[in-house]
Amino acid sequence: MRSEIGSGIGENAGHGLLAAEFTVTRGTIQNFRKVITVEARWNSSFIGGVAIPAAERNYMALYPALVTRLFSDPDFLSAFNG
């Protein structure tokens, strides 16, 4: 749903955001539907050769963070019981 990244060049702070909607259905019954969002902020540099690799590292770390947040959501876990 959302995918944002800012390297922070000239700002001294980078940021990233991922948001995705997840749905669990069983047959025609929807057991779970939720938007999960993760964000990160990090110190950045005025120098692009430093800021851009830092942005890439921190942005890519948002994907496992998103999955971790989903798998630890009690509503998501309960969608599989019953």
Beta strands, then each sheet from edge to edge (+ up, - down):
strand 1: 2-6
strand 2: 13-26
strand 3: 29-43
sheet 1: 1+ 2- 3+
end
